[in-house]
Amino acid sequence: MPVIARFYGILIKMYFSQSEHGVPHFHAVYGDFNGVFSIETLEMIEGDLPARSQRLVKEWGAQYQN
């Protein structure tokens, strides 16, 4: 899965084709923590990412959502 962004130790990864990986979403990885975020709502669908990291990922997502 390609890394598309890095900030504050958080990696954002995403497949580019829906046929490869289902519903449009991206993955955020911070150390041993992971989160899967919906592109449409920016809500965490699954994972155990800490609250502060979730907030940073949502702020990043809001900038690039379109």
N, C-alpha and C positions, 0 to 999 in steps of 0.2 A: 504494500500500500504506500503510495508516494506521500512524502511529507510536503505540505504546501505552505506551512508557516511555523515559526519558532519564536516564542517570547516568554520571558520569565521562567524558563525551564519547562514550558509546556510545548508539546509537539502537536500540531494539527495534521491529521492524515485523512485522505479521502480518495475513494475510487471515483473515476470520472464517468463511468458508464453504468446506468441503472441495471443493466442486465448482469453486471458483475456482482452486484452486492445489494439488490433490493431497493427499498424506500430511500429517497434522497436524505442523506445524513452525513455527518463527519465524526471522526473519532478524535478525542483529546487525550493525550497521555502525559501524566506528570509523575515521574518516578515510577512507583509500583501502582499508581492509581490510574484508572481509565474511565472515560465517559463517552457515551454516544449521544450526539445532539441532533435534533431535527433541524433541517435547514429552514423550513417554513416558520416554525415557532421559536427556535433556538432553545427549547426546553430539553433537559437531559432525559433521554428515553430510558437509558439504563447505565449502570456503572456506580463507582464509588468515589468519584472525584470530590475532593474537599470543597466546601462552600466558597472559599475565597477564589479557588481556581475556577469554579463554575462561573463566578461573576466575571472574571477576566476573560474567559472563553466567550461568554455571552456578549460582552462589550466588543470583543474582536469580531464576532459573528455579525453583530449589528452593522459594523462598518463595511462588511463585504457581502452581506446577504443578497443584494441584487445581483 
